[in-house]
Amino acid sequence: MTAYLLVIALVLMLSIAIGLVRVAIGPTPSDRMMAAQLMGTSGIGVVLLLAQVVEVGGLVDVALIFALLAAVAVTAFTRRRANEREAKG
């Protein structure tokens, strides 16, 4: 079972690497933010899988903090975009 969880974690890390390319060359800021959200979600999945493999309960708390930070990042991004549109229009 441990090997199976590690393979899934590796696939998620590959997804993070692909998302990093999208963040670097995304055509619009929204595309970059969505890629960053994908990376965050995949990172949370990796941390939760590793928490099961190494049996450390504290990693679940780390994953919860990552989830909270991702929500704050999206909120900040959308508020900033709304403020930019109000300043233009």
HTML snippet that shows the backbone in 3Dmol.js (N, CA, C, O; Angstrom):
<script src="https://3Dmol.org/build/3Dmol-min.js"></script>
<div id="view" style="width:600px;height:400px;position:relative"></div>
<script>
const pdb = `
ATOM      1  N   MET A   1       0.817  -1.194   0.000  1.00  0.00           N
ATOM      2  CA  MET A   1       0.000   0.000   0.000  1.00  0.00           C
ATOM      3  C   MET A   1       0.862   1.258   0.000  1.00  0.00           C
ATOM      4  O   MET A   1       0.508   2.263  -0.617  1.00  0.00           O
ATOM      5  N   THR A   2       1.990   1.194   0.695  1.00  0.00           N
ATOM      6  CA  THR A   2       2.883   2.346   0.758  1.00  0.00           C
ATOM      7  C   THR A   2       3.418   2.699  -0.619  1.00  0.00           C
ATOM      8  O   THR A   2       3.489   3.875  -0.976  1.00  0.00           O
ATOM      9  N   ALA A   3       3.789   1.704  -1.384  1.00  0.00           N
ATOM     10  CA  ALA A   3       4.308   1.959  -2.727  1.00  0.00           C
ATOM     11  C   ALA A   3       3.240   2.618  -3.601  1.00  0.00           C
ATOM     12  O   ALA A   3       3.541   3.517  -4.386  1.00  0.00           O
ATOM     13  N   TYR A   4       2.009   2.171  -3.464  1.00  0.00           N
ATOM     14  CA  TYR A   4       0.896   2.747  -4.228  1.00  0.00           C
ATOM     15  C   TYR A   4       0.708   4.221  -3.888  1.00  0.00           C
ATOM     16  O   TYR A   4       0.534   5.046  -4.785  1.00  0.00           O
ATOM     17  N   LEU A   5       0.741   4.557  -2.607  1.00  0.00           N
ATOM     18  CA  LEU A   5       0.595   5.956  -2.190  1.00  0.00           C
ATOM     19  C   LEU A   5       1.753   6.813  -2.688  1.00  0.00           C
ATOM     20  O   LEU A   5       1.558   7.967  -3.069  1.00  0.00           O
ATOM     21  N   LEU A   6       2.946   6.253  -2.684  1.00  0.00           N
ATOM     22  CA  LEU A   6       4.105   7.003  -3.175  1.00  0.00           C
ATOM     23  C   LEU A   6       4.031   7.238  -4.680  1.00  0.00           C
ATOM     24  O   LEU A   6       4.457   8.288  -5.159  1.00  0.00           O
ATOM     25  N   VAL A   7       3.505   6.290  -5.421  1.00  0.00           N
ATOM     26  CA  VAL A   7       3.333   6.471  -6.867  1.00  0.00           C
ATOM     27  C   VAL A   7       2.316   7.576  -7.142  1.00  0.00           C
ATOM     28  O   VAL A   7       2.516   8.405  -8.030  1.00  0.00           O
ATOM     29  N   ILE A   8       1.233   7.583  -6.382  1.00  0.00           N
ATOM     30  CA  ILE A   8       0.242   8.648  -6.556  1.00  0.00           C
ATOM     31  C   ILE A   8       0.852   9.999  -6.212  1.00  0.00           C
ATOM     32  O   ILE A   8       0.597  10.984  -6.905  1.00  0.00           O
ATOM     33  N   ALA A   9       1.657  10.061  -5.147  1.00  0.00           N
ATOM     34  CA  ALA A   9       2.326  11.309  -4.777  1.00  0.00           C
ATOM     35  C   ALA A   9       3.274  11.766  -5.884  1.00  0.00           C
ATOM     36  O   ALA A   9       3.388  12.964  -6.146  1.00  0.00           O
ATOM     37  N   LEU A  10       3.944  10.835  -6.524  1.00  0.00           N
ATOM     38  CA  LEU A  10       4.838  11.171  -7.627  1.00  0.00           C
ATOM     39  C   LEU A  10       4.068  11.738  -8.811  1.00  0.00           C
ATOM     40  O   LEU A  10       4.516  12.693  -9.446  1.00  0.00           O
ATOM     41  N   VAL A  11       2.915  11.157  -9.107  1.00  0.00           N
ATOM     42  CA  VAL A  11       2.075  11.681 -10.194  1.00  0.00           C
ATOM     43  C   VAL A  11       1.609  13.099  -9.868  1.00  0.00           C
ATOM     44  O   VAL A  11       1.593  13.965 -10.744  1.00  0.00           O
ATOM     45  N   LEU A  12       1.234  13.335  -8.627  1.00  0.00           N
ATOM     46  CA  LEU A  12       0.826  14.684  -8.227  1.00  0.00           C
ATOM     47  C   LEU A  12       1.984  15.673  -8.318  1.00  0.00           C
ATOM     48  O   LEU A  12       1.787  16.829  -8.694  1.00  0.00           O
ATOM     49  N   MET A  13       3.183  15.226  -7.979  1.00  0.00           N
ATOM     50  CA  MET A  13       4.345  16.115  -8.108  1.00  0.00           C
ATOM     51  C   MET A  13       4.649  16.421  -9.572  1.00  0.00           C
ATOM     52  O   MET A  13       5.110  17.518  -9.891  1.00  0.00           O
ATOM     53  N   LEU A  14       4.399  15.474 -10.455  1.00  0.00           N
ATOM     54  CA  LEU A  14       4.537  15.725 -11.885  1.00  0.00           C
ATOM     55  C   LEU A  14       3.522  16.776 -12.325  1.00  0.00           C
ATOM     56  O   LEU A  14       3.836  17.647 -13.136  1.00  0.00           O
ATOM     57  N   SER A  15       2.321  16.696 -11.796  1.00  0.00           N
ATOM     58  CA  SER A  15       1.296  17.703 -12.079  1.00  0.00           C
ATOM     59  C   SER A  15       1.739  19.080 -11.597  1.00  0.00           C
ATOM     60  O   SER A  15       1.480  20.083 -12.263  1.00  0.00           O
ATOM     61  N   ILE A  16       2.398  19.135 -10.460  1.00  0.00           N
ATOM     62  CA  ILE A  16       2.911  20.403  -9.946  1.00  0.00           C
ATOM     63  C   ILE A  16       3.967  20.966 -10.887  1.00  0.00           C
ATOM     64  O   ILE A  16       3.986  22.169 -11.148  1.00  0.00           O
ATOM     65  N   ALA A  17       4.839  20.114 -11.395  1.00  0.00           N
ATOM     66  CA  ALA A  17       5.881  20.567 -12.317  1.00  0.00           C
ATOM     67  C   ALA A  17       5.276  21.132 -13.603  1.00  0.00           C
ATOM     68  O   ALA A  17       5.742  22.149 -14.117  1.00  0.00           O
ATOM     69  N   ILE A  18       4.254  20.480 -14.111  1.00  0.00           N
ATOM     70  CA  ILE A  18       3.582  20.980 -15.316  1.00  0.00           C
ATOM     71  C   ILE A  18       2.893  22.305 -15.024  1.00  0.00           C
ATOM     72  O   ILE A  18       2.913  23.212 -15.856  1.00  0.00           O
ATOM     73  N   GLY A  19       2.288  22.422 -13.852  1.00  0.00           N
ATOM     74  CA  GLY A  19       1.662  23.676 -13.458  1.00  0.00           C
ATOM     75  C   GLY A  19       2.660  24.807 -13.331  1.00  0.00           C
ATOM     76  O   GLY A  19       2.337  25.958 -13.626  1.00  0.00           O
ATOM     77  N   LEU A  20       3.871  24.491 -12.894  1.00  0.00           N
ATOM     78  CA  LEU A  20       4.911  25.511 -12.771  1.00  0.00           C
ATOM     79  C   LEU A  20       5.260  26.104 -14.126  1.00  0.00           C
ATOM     80  O   LEU A  20       5.524  27.301 -14.232  1.00  0.00           O
ATOM     81  N   VAL A  21       5.264  25.284 -15.150  1.00  0.00           N
ATOM     82  CA  VAL A  21       5.500  25.787 -16.507  1.00  0.00           C
ATOM     83  C   VAL A  21       4.381  26.747 -16.902  1.00  0.00           C
ATOM     84  O   VAL A  21       4.639  27.790 -17.503  1.00  0.00           O
ATOM     85  N   ARG A  22       3.151  26.400 -16.567  1.00  0.00           N
ATOM     86  CA  ARG A  22       2.000  27.253 -16.902  1.00  0.00           C
ATOM     87  C   ARG A  22       2.067  28.579 -16.143  1.00  0.00           C
ATOM     88  O   ARG A  22       1.701  29.621 -16.686  1.00  0.00           O
ATOM     89  N   VAL A  23       2.527  28.545 -14.906  1.00  0.00           N
ATOM     90  CA  VAL A  23       2.672  29.781 -14.140  1.00  0.00           C
ATOM     91  C   VAL A  23       3.726  30.683 -14.785  1.00  0.00           C
ATOM     92  O   VAL A  23       3.573  31.904 -14.820  1.00  0.00           O
ATOM     93  N   ALA A  24       4.776  30.080 -15.283  1.00  0.00           N
ATOM     94  CA  ALA A  24       5.857  30.862 -15.874  1.00  0.00           C
ATOM     95  C   ALA A  24       5.469  31.480 -17.213  1.00  0.00           C
ATOM     96  O   ALA A  24       5.866  32.610 -17.498  1.00  0.00           O
ATOM     97  N   ILE A  25       4.698  30.763 -18.050  1.00  0.00           N
ATOM     98  CA  ILE A  25       4.421  31.272 -19.393  1.00  0.00           C
ATOM     99  C   ILE A  25       2.943  31.460 -19.681  1.00  0.00           C
ATOM    100  O   ILE A  25       2.547  31.573 -20.841  1.00  0.00           O
ATOM    101  N   GLY A  26       2.120  31.494 -18.634  1.00  0.00           N
ATOM    102  CA  GLY A  26       0.672  31.646 -18.838  1.00  0.00           C
ATOM    103  C   GLY A  26       0.348  32.913 -19.610  1.00  0.00           C
ATOM    104  O   GLY A  26       0.979  33.947 -19.388  1.00  0.00           O
ATOM    105  N   PRO A  27      -0.615  32.853 -20.504  1.00  0.00           N
ATOM    106  CA  PRO A  27      -0.925  34.032 -21.313  1.00  0.00           C
ATOM    107  C   PRO A  27      -1.601  35.155 -20.527  1.00  0.00           C
ATOM    108  O   PRO A  27      -1.405  36.327 -20.849  1.00  0.00           O
ATOM    109  N   THR A  28      -2.385  34.827 -19.512  1.00  0.00           N
ATOM    110  CA  THR A  28      -3.067  35.861 -18.743  1.00  0.00           C
ATOM    111  C   THR A  28      -2.841  35.619 -17.248  1.00  0.00           C
ATOM    112  O   THR A  28      -2.512  34.508 -16.833  1.00  0.00           O
ATOM    113  N   PRO A  29      -3.019  36.666 -16.453  1.00  0.00           N
ATOM    114  CA  PRO A  29      -2.884  36.472 -15.000  1.00  0.00           C
ATOM    115  C   PRO A  29      -3.869  35.445 -14.440  1.00  0.00           C
ATOM    116  O   PRO A  29      -3.550  34.736 -13.487  1.00  0.00           O
ATOM    117  N   SER A  30      -5.048  35.365 -15.021  1.00  0.00           N
ATOM    118  CA  SER A  30      -6.026  34.380 -14.547  1.00  0.00           C
ATOM    119  C   SER A  30      -5.539  32.949 -14.792  1.00  0.00           C
ATOM    120  O   SER A  30      -5.730  32.070 -13.951  1.00  0.00           O
ATOM    121  N   ASP A  31      -4.912  32.724 -15.942  1.00  0.00           N
ATOM    122  CA  ASP A  31      -4.351  31.398 -16.217  1.00  0.00           C
ATOM    123  C   ASP A  31      -3.256  31.053 -15.217  1.00  0.00           C
ATOM    124  O   ASP A  31      -3.158  29.921 -14.745  1.00  0.00           O
ATOM    125  N   ARG A  32      -2.448  32.034 -14.909  1.00  0.00           N
ATOM    126  CA  ARG A  32      -1.375  31.802 -13.942  1.00  0.00           C
ATOM    127  C   ARG A  32      -1.942  31.480 -12.562  1.00  0.00           C
ATOM    128  O   ARG A  32      -1.437  30.600 -11.865  1.00  0.00           O
ATOM    129  N   MET A  33      -2.994  32.201 -12.173  1.00  0.00           N
ATOM    130  CA  MET A  33      -3.593  31.952 -10.858  1.00  0.00           C
ATOM    131  C   MET A  33      -4.228  30.573 -10.798  1.00  0.00           C
ATOM    132  O   MET A  33      -4.123  29.885  -9.783  1.00  0.00           O
ATOM    133  N   MET A  34      -4.890  30.163 -11.881  1.00  0.00           N
ATOM    134  CA  MET A  34      -5.491  28.827 -11.892  1.00  0.00           C
ATOM    135  C   MET A  34      -4.420  27.740 -11.813  1.00  0.00           C
ATOM    136  O   MET A  34      -4.617  26.717 -11.158  1.00  0.00           O
ATOM    137  N   ALA A  35      -3.293  27.963 -12.478  1.00  0.00           N
ATOM    138  CA  ALA A  35      -2.199  26.995 -12.395  1.00  0.00           C
ATOM    139  C   ALA A  35      -1.632  26.957 -10.976  1.00  0.00           C
ATOM    140  O   ALA A  35      -1.288  25.890 -10.468  1.00  0.00           O
ATOM    141  N   ALA A  36      -1.537  28.121 -10.344  1.00  0.00           N
ATOM    142  CA  ALA A  36      -1.053  28.157  -8.965  1.00  0.00           C
ATOM    143  C   ALA A  36      -2.024  27.431  -8.034  1.00  0.00           C
ATOM    144  O   ALA A  36      -1.596  26.764  -7.092  1.00  0.00           O
ATOM    145  N   GLN A  37      -3.320  27.557  -8.291  1.00  0.00           N
ATOM    146  CA  GLN A  37      -4.312  26.833  -7.499  1.00  0.00           C
ATOM    147  C   GLN A  37      -4.172  25.325  -7.702  1.00  0.00           C
ATOM    148  O   GLN A  37      -4.291  24.554  -6.750  1.00  0.00           O
ATOM    149  N   LEU A  38      -3.920  24.905  -8.949  1.00  0.00           N
ATOM    150  CA  LEU A  38      -3.691  23.482  -9.223  1.00  0.00           C
ATOM    151  C   LEU A  38      -2.473  22.991  -8.452  1.00  0.00           C
ATOM    152  O   LEU A  38      -2.491  21.903  -7.874  1.00  0.00           O
ATOM    153  N   MET A  39      -1.425  23.789  -8.445  1.00  0.00           N
ATOM    154  CA  MET A  39      -0.216  23.401  -7.722  1.00  0.00           C
ATOM    155  C   MET A  39      -0.495  23.303  -6.226  1.00  0.00           C
ATOM    156  O   MET A  39      -0.017  22.387  -5.557  1.00  0.00           O
ATOM    157  N   GLY A  40      -1.267  24.247  -5.709  1.00  0.00           N
ATOM    158  CA  GLY A  40      -1.593  24.207  -4.288  1.00  0.00           C
ATOM    159  C   GLY A  40      -2.422  22.991  -3.916  1.00  0.00           C
ATOM    160  O   GLY A  40      -2.168  22.336  -2.906  1.00  0.00           O
ATOM    161  N   THR A  41      -3.413  22.699  -4.740  1.00  0.00           N
ATOM    162  CA  THR A  41      -4.260  21.537  -4.484  1.00  0.00           C
ATOM    163  C   THR A  41      -3.458  20.242  -4.579  1.00  0.00           C
ATOM    164  O   THR A  41      -3.621  19.339  -3.758  1.00  0.00           O
ATOM    165  N   SER A  42      -2.605  20.161  -5.571  1.00  0.00           N
ATOM    166  CA  SER A  42      -1.759  18.965  -5.708  1.00  0.00           C
ATOM    167  C   SER A  42      -0.782  18.859  -4.543  1.00  0.00           C
ATOM    168  O   SER A  42      -0.512  17.763  -4.053  1.00  0.00           O
ATOM    169  N   GLY A  43      -0.258  19.987  -4.106  1.00  0.00           N
ATOM    170  CA  GLY A  43       0.649  19.989  -2.956  1.00  0.00           C
ATOM    171  C   GLY A  43      -0.040  19.501  -1.696  1.00  0.00           C
ATOM    172  O   GLY A  43       0.548  18.762  -0.906  1.00  0.00           O
ATOM    173  N   ILE A  44      -1.286  19.913  -1.508  1.00  0.00           N
ATOM    174  CA  ILE A  44      -2.057  19.440  -0.354  1.00  0.00           C
ATOM    175  C   ILE A  44      -2.242  17.928  -0.448  1.00  0.00           C
ATOM    176  O   ILE A  44      -2.116  17.216   0.548  1.00  0.00           O
ATOM    177  N   GLY A  45      -2.540  17.449  -1.647  1.00  0.00           N
ATOM    178  CA  GLY A  45      -2.689  15.997  -1.833  1.00  0.00           C
ATOM    179  C   GLY A  45      -1.409  15.246  -1.525  1.00  0.00           C
ATOM    180  O   GLY A  45      -1.439  14.187  -0.898  1.00  0.00           O
ATOM    181  N   VAL A  46      -0.278  15.793  -1.966  1.00  0.00           N
ATOM    182  CA  VAL A  46       1.012  15.146  -1.698  1.00  0.00           C
ATOM    183  C   VAL A  46       1.280  15.094  -0.196  1.00  0.00           C
ATOM    184  O   VAL A  46       1.704  14.063   0.326  1.00  0.00           O
ATOM    185  N   VAL A  47       1.033  16.201   0.496  1.00  0.00           N
ATOM    186  CA  VAL A  47       1.268  16.233   1.941  1.00  0.00           C
ATOM    187  C   VAL A  47       0.365  15.236   2.661  1.00  0.00           C
ATOM    188  O   VAL A  47       0.807  14.554   3.586  1.00  0.00           O
ATOM    189  N   LEU A  48      -0.897  15.147   2.243  1.00  0.00           N
ATOM    190  CA  LEU A  48      -1.801  14.183   2.884  1.00  0.00           C
ATOM    191  C   LEU A  48      -1.375  12.745   2.612  1.00  0.00           C
ATOM    192  O   LEU A  48      -1.454  11.895   3.499  1.00  0.00           O
ATOM    193  N   LEU A  49      -0.925  12.470   1.391  1.00  0.00           N
ATOM    194  CA  LEU A  49      -0.442  11.121   1.097  1.00  0.00           C
ATOM    195  C   LEU A  49       0.804  10.783   1.911  1.00  0.00           C
ATOM    196  O   LEU A  49       0.934   9.676   2.433  1.00  0.00           O
ATOM    197  N   LEU A  50       1.714  11.744   2.014  1.00  0.00           N
ATOM    198  CA  LEU A  50       2.922  11.495   2.800  1.00  0.00           C
ATOM    199  C   LEU A  50       2.600  11.357   4.285  1.00  0.00           C
ATOM    200  O   LEU A  50       3.291  10.637   5.006  1.00  0.00           O
ATOM    201  N   ALA A  51       1.558  12.039   4.742  1.00  0.00           N
ATOM    202  CA  ALA A  51       1.144  11.879   6.145  1.00  0.00           C
ATOM    203  C   ALA A  51       0.725  10.439   6.414  1.00  0.00           C
ATOM    204  O   ALA A  51       0.973   9.910   7.498  1.00  0.00           O
ATOM    205  N   GLN A  52       0.094   9.807   5.436  1.00  0.00           N
ATOM    206  CA  GLN A  52      -0.300   8.406   5.595  1.00  0.00           C
ATOM    207  C   GLN A  52       0.904   7.471   5.529  1.00  0.00           C
ATOM    208  O   GLN A  52       0.968   6.474   6.247  1.00  0.00           O
ATOM    209  N   VAL A  53       1.857   7.805   4.658  1.00  0.00           N
ATOM    210  CA  VAL A  53       3.017   6.923   4.478  1.00  0.00           C
ATOM    211  C   VAL A  53       3.921   6.952   5.710  1.00  0.00           C
ATOM    212  O   VAL A  53       4.326   5.901   6.208  1.00  0.00           O
ATOM    213  N   VAL A  54       4.239   8.158   6.204  1.00  0.00           N
ATOM    214  CA  VAL A  54       5.175   8.261   7.324  1.00  0.00           C
ATOM    215  C   VAL A  54       4.466   8.279   8.675  1.00  0.00           C
ATOM    216  O   VAL A  54       5.119   8.305   9.718  1.00  0.00           O
ATOM    217  N   GLU A  55       3.135   8.264   8.662  1.00  0.00           N
ATOM    218  CA  GLU A  55       2.313   8.211   9.862  1.00  0.00           C
ATOM    219  C   GLU A  55       2.644   9.327  10.844  1.00  0.00           C
ATOM    220  O   GLU A  55       2.871   9.088  12.030  1.00  0.00           O
ATOM    221  N   VAL A  56       2.666  10.557  10.323  1.00  0.00           N
ATOM    222  CA  VAL A  56       2.878  11.742  11.144  1.00  0.00           C
ATOM    223  C   VAL A  56       1.609  12.576  11.060  1.00  0.00           C
ATOM    224  O   VAL A  56       1.284  13.112  10.000  1.00  0.00           O
ATOM    225  N   GLY A  57       0.898  12.687  12.163  1.00  0.00           N
ATOM    226  CA  GLY A  57      -0.361  13.405  12.184  1.00  0.00           C
ATOM    227  C   GLY A  57      -0.215  14.900  11.957  1.00  0.00           C
ATOM    228  O   GLY A  57      -1.160  15.544  11.503  1.00  0.00           O
ATOM    229  N   GLY A  58       0.934  15.462  12.259  1.00  0.00           N
ATOM    230  CA  GLY A  58       1.159  16.890  12.086  1.00  0.00           C
ATOM    231  C   GLY A  58       1.108  17.325  10.631  1.00  0.00           C
ATOM    232  O   GLY A  58       0.844  18.493  10.345  1.00  0.00           O
ATOM    233  N   LEU A  59       1.352  16.419   9.722  1.00  0.00           N
ATOM    234  CA  LEU A  59       1.302  16.774   8.301  1.00  0.00           C
ATOM    235  C   LEU A  59      -0.123  17.080   7.847  1.00  0.00           C
ATOM    236  O   LEU A  59      -0.323  17.841   6.900  1.00  0.00           O
ATOM    237  N   VAL A  60      -1.094  16.501   8.504  1.00  0.00           N
ATOM    238  CA  VAL A  60      -2.488  16.818   8.180  1.00  0.00           C
ATOM    239  C   VAL A  60      -2.763  18.281   8.517  1.00  0.00           C
ATOM    240  O   VAL A  60      -3.463  18.973   7.778  1.00  0.00           O
ATOM    241  N   ASP A  61      -2.210  18.748   9.635  1.00  0.00           N
ATOM    242  CA  ASP A  61      -2.360  20.156  10.001  1.00  0.00           C
ATOM    243  C   ASP A  61      -1.680  21.063   8.978  1.00  0.00           C
ATOM    244  O   ASP A  61      -2.197  22.133   8.658  1.00  0.00           O
ATOM    245  N   VAL A  62      -0.539  20.648   8.472  1.00  0.00           N
ATOM    246  CA  VAL A  62       0.157  21.423   7.442  1.00  0.00           C
ATOM    247  C   VAL A  62      -0.699  21.514   6.187  1.00  0.00           C
ATOM    248  O   VAL A  62      -0.779  22.575   5.569  1.00  0.00           O
ATOM    249  N   ALA A  63      -1.334  20.425   5.808  1.00  0.00           N
ATOM    250  CA  ALA A  63      -2.210  20.430   4.631  1.00  0.00           C
ATOM    251  C   ALA A  63      -3.392  21.371   4.834  1.00  0.00           C
ATOM    252  O   ALA A  63      -3.794  22.066   3.901  1.00  0.00           O
ATOM    253  N   LEU A  64      -3.947  21.400   6.029  1.00  0.00           N
ATOM    254  CA  LEU A  64      -5.047  22.320   6.313  1.00  0.00           C
ATOM    255  C   LEU A  64      -4.598  23.779   6.208  1.00  0.00           C
ATOM    256  O   LEU A  64      -5.339  24.618   5.696  1.00  0.00           O
ATOM    257  N   ILE A  65      -3.411  24.079   6.681  1.00  0.00           N
ATOM    258  CA  ILE A  65      -2.873  25.440   6.567  1.00  0.00           C
ATOM    259  C   ILE A  65      -2.675  25.803   5.102  1.00  0.00           C
ATOM    260  O   ILE A  65      -2.986  26.923   4.696  1.00  0.00           O
ATOM    261  N   PHE A  66      -2.165  24.877   4.311  1.00  0.00           N
ATOM    262  CA  PHE A  66      -2.003  25.132   2.873  1.00  0.00           C
ATOM    263  C   PHE A  66      -3.350  25.432   2.217  1.00  0.00           C
ATOM    264  O   PHE A  66      -3.445  26.312   1.362  1.00  0.00           O
ATOM    265  N   ALA A  67      -4.389  24.701   2.618  1.00  0.00           N
ATOM    266  CA  ALA A  67      -5.718  24.929   2.052  1.00  0.00           C
ATOM    267  C   ALA A  67      -6.231  26.317   2.425  1.00  0.00           C
ATOM    268  O   ALA A  67      -6.830  26.998   1.592  1.00  0.00           O
ATOM    269  N   LEU A  68      -6.007  26.738   3.648  1.00  0.00           N
ATOM    270  CA  LEU A  68      -6.419  28.079   4.064  1.00  0.00           C
ATOM    271  C   LEU A  68      -5.652  29.158   3.309  1.00  0.00           C
ATOM    272  O   LEU A  68      -6.230  30.167   2.904  1.00  0.00           O
ATOM    273  N   LEU A  69      -4.374  28.951   3.123  1.00  0.00           N
ATOM    274  CA  LEU A  69      -3.570  29.930   2.384  1.00  0.00           C
ATOM    275  C   LEU A  69      -4.002  30.019   0.928  1.00  0.00           C
ATOM    276  O   LEU A  69      -3.978  31.101   0.341  1.00  0.00           O
ATOM    277  N   ALA A  70      -4.395  28.902   0.342  1.00  0.00           N
ATOM    278  CA  ALA A  70      -4.866  28.919  -1.044  1.00  0.00           C
ATOM    279  C   ALA A  70      -6.142  29.739  -1.167  1.00  0.00           C
ATOM    280  O   ALA A  70      -6.311  30.491  -2.127  1.00  0.00           O
ATOM    281  N   ALA A  71      -7.035  29.596  -0.202  1.00  0.00           N
ATOM    282  CA  ALA A  71      -8.270  30.381  -0.236  1.00  0.00           C
ATOM    283  C   ALA A  71      -7.985  31.864  -0.085  1.00  0.00           C
ATOM    284  O   ALA A  71      -8.619  32.684  -0.749  1.00  0.00           O
ATOM    285  N   VAL A  72      -7.053  32.219   0.765  1.00  0.00           N
ATOM    286  CA  VAL A  72      -6.676  33.624   0.944  1.00  0.00           C
ATOM    287  C   VAL A  72      -6.042  34.171  -0.330  1.00  0.00           C
ATOM    288  O   VAL A  72      -6.295  35.315  -0.705  1.00  0.00           O
ATOM    289  N   ALA A  73      -5.225  33.367  -0.993  1.00  0.00           N
ATOM    290  CA  ALA A  73      -4.575  33.811  -2.232  1.00  0.00           C
ATOM    291  C   ALA A  73      -5.603  34.111  -3.319  1.00  0.00           C
ATOM    292  O   ALA A  73      -5.479  35.110  -4.027  1.00  0.00           O
ATOM    293  N   VAL A  74      -6.605  33.266  -3.457  1.00  0.00           N
ATOM    294  CA  VAL A  74      -7.641  33.499  -4.470  1.00  0.00           C
ATOM    295  C   VAL A  74      -8.436  34.754  -4.134  1.00  0.00           C
ATOM    296  O   VAL A  74      -8.760  35.544  -5.021  1.00  0.00           O
ATOM    297  N   THR A  75      -8.744  34.935  -2.880  1.00  0.00           N
ATOM    298  CA  THR A  75      -9.484  36.127  -2.467  1.00  0.00           C
ATOM    299  C   THR A  75      -8.680  37.392  -2.765  1.00  0.00           C
ATOM    300  O   THR A  75      -9.220  38.365  -3.292  1.00  0.00           O
ATOM    301  N   ALA A  76      -7.410  37.379  -2.433  1.00  0.00           N
ATOM    302  CA  ALA A  76      -6.566  38.544  -2.702  1.00  0.00           C
ATOM    303  C   ALA A  76      -6.456  38.812  -4.197  1.00  0.00           C
ATOM    304  O   ALA A  76      -6.489  39.964  -4.628  1.00  0.00           O
ATOM    305  N   PHE A  77      -6.325  37.758  -4.985  1.00  0.00           N
ATOM    306  CA  PHE A  77      -6.213  37.923  -6.435  1.00  0.00           C
ATOM    307  C   PHE A  77      -7.474  38.535  -7.027  1.00  0.00           C
ATOM    308  O   PHE A  77      -7.399  39.457  -7.839  1.00  0.00           O
ATOM    309  N   THR A  78      -8.636  38.024  -6.621  1.00  0.00           N
ATOM    310  CA  THR A  78      -9.875  38.541  -7.195  1.00  0.00           C
ATOM    311  C   THR A  78     -10.156  39.968  -6.739  1.00  0.00           C
ATOM    312  O   THR A  78     -10.687  40.765  -7.514  1.00  0.00           O
ATOM    313  N   ARG A  79      -9.813  40.305  -5.511  1.00  0.00           N
ATOM    314  CA  ARG A  79     -10.010  41.680  -5.041  1.00  0.00           C
ATOM    315  C   ARG A  79      -9.078  42.630  -5.792  1.00  0.00           C
ATOM    316  O   ARG A  79      -9.478  43.737  -6.151  1.00  0.00           O
ATOM    317  N   ARG A  80      -7.871  42.212  -6.024  1.00  0.00           N
ATOM    318  CA  ARG A  80      -6.928  43.059  -6.755  1.00  0.00           C
ATOM    319  C   ARG A  80      -7.397  43.294  -8.185  1.00  0.00           C
ATOM    320  O   ARG A  80      -7.335  44.413  -8.695  1.00  0.00           O
ATOM    321  N   ARG A  81      -7.870  42.218  -8.828  1.00  0.00           N
ATOM    322  CA  ARG A  81      -8.369  42.349 -10.200  1.00  0.00           C
ATOM    323  C   ARG A  81      -9.584  43.270 -10.250  1.00  0.00           C
ATOM    324  O   ARG A  81      -9.722  44.057 -11.186  1.00  0.00           O
ATOM    325  N   ALA A  82     -10.461  43.183  -9.263  1.00  0.00           N
ATOM    326  CA  ALA A  82     -11.645  44.047  -9.219  1.00  0.00           C
ATOM    327  C   ALA A  82     -11.233  45.491  -9.022  1.00  0.00           C
ATOM    328  O   ALA A  82     -11.813  46.386  -9.637  1.00  0.00           O
ATOM    329  N   ASN A  83     -10.247  45.737  -8.181  1.00  0.00           N
ATOM    330  CA  ASN A  83      -9.778  47.109  -7.972  1.00  0.00           C
ATOM    331  C   ASN A  83      -9.133  47.687  -9.230  1.00  0.00           C
ATOM    332  O   ASN A  83      -9.294  48.871  -9.525  1.00  0.00           O
ATOM    333  N   GLU A  84      -8.409  46.858  -9.965  1.00  0.00           N
ATOM    334  CA  GLU A  84      -7.797  47.323 -11.220  1.00  0.00           C
ATOM    335  C   GLU A  84      -8.865  47.684 -12.242  1.00  0.00           C
ATOM    336  O   GLU A  84      -8.724  48.676 -12.957  1.00  0.00           O
ATOM    337  N   ARG A  85      -9.928  46.895 -12.320  1.00  0.00           N
ATOM    338  CA  ARG A  85     -10.999  47.193 -13.276  1.00  0.00           C
ATOM    339  C   ARG A  85     -11.747  48.457 -12.895  1.00  0.00           C
ATOM    340  O   ARG A  85     -12.147  49.218 -13.776  1.00  0.00           O
ATOM    341  N   GLU A  86     -11.948  48.702 -11.608  1.00  0.00           N
ATOM    342  CA  GLU A  86     -12.611  49.919 -11.177  1.00  0.00           C
ATOM    343  C   GLU A  86     -11.770  51.147 -11.476  1.00  0.00           C
ATOM    344  O   GLU A  86     -12.303  52.205 -11.812  1.00  0.00           O
ATOM    345  N   ALA A  87     -10.453  51.008 -11.354  1.00  0.00           N
ATOM    346  CA  ALA A  87      -9.566  52.145 -11.628  1.00  0.00           C
ATOM    347  C   ALA A  87      -9.539  52.473 -13.115  1.00  0.00           C
ATOM    348  O   ALA A  87      -9.403  53.640 -13.483  1.00  0.00           O
ATOM    349  N   LYS A  88      -9.668  51.463 -13.977  1.00  0.00           N
ATOM    350  CA  LYS A  88      -9.675  51.698 -15.421  1.00  0.00           C
ATOM    351  C   LYS A  88     -11.004  52.277 -15.900  1.00  0.00           C
ATOM    352  O   LYS A  88     -11.031  53.151 -16.766  1.00  0.00           O
ATOM    353  N   GLY A  89     -12.076  51.798 -15.346  1.00  0.00           N
ATOM    354  CA  GLY A  89     -13.396  52.107 -15.878  1.00  0.00           C
ATOM    355  C   GLY A  89     -14.059  53.222 -15.179  1.00  0.00           C
ATOM    356  O   GLY A  89     -15.182  53.588 -15.527  1.00  0.00           O
TER     357      GLY A  89
END
`;
const viewer = $3Dmol.createViewer("view");
viewer.addModel(pdb, "pdb");
viewer.setStyle({}, {cartoon: {color: "spectrum"}});
viewer.zoomTo();
viewer.render();
</script>
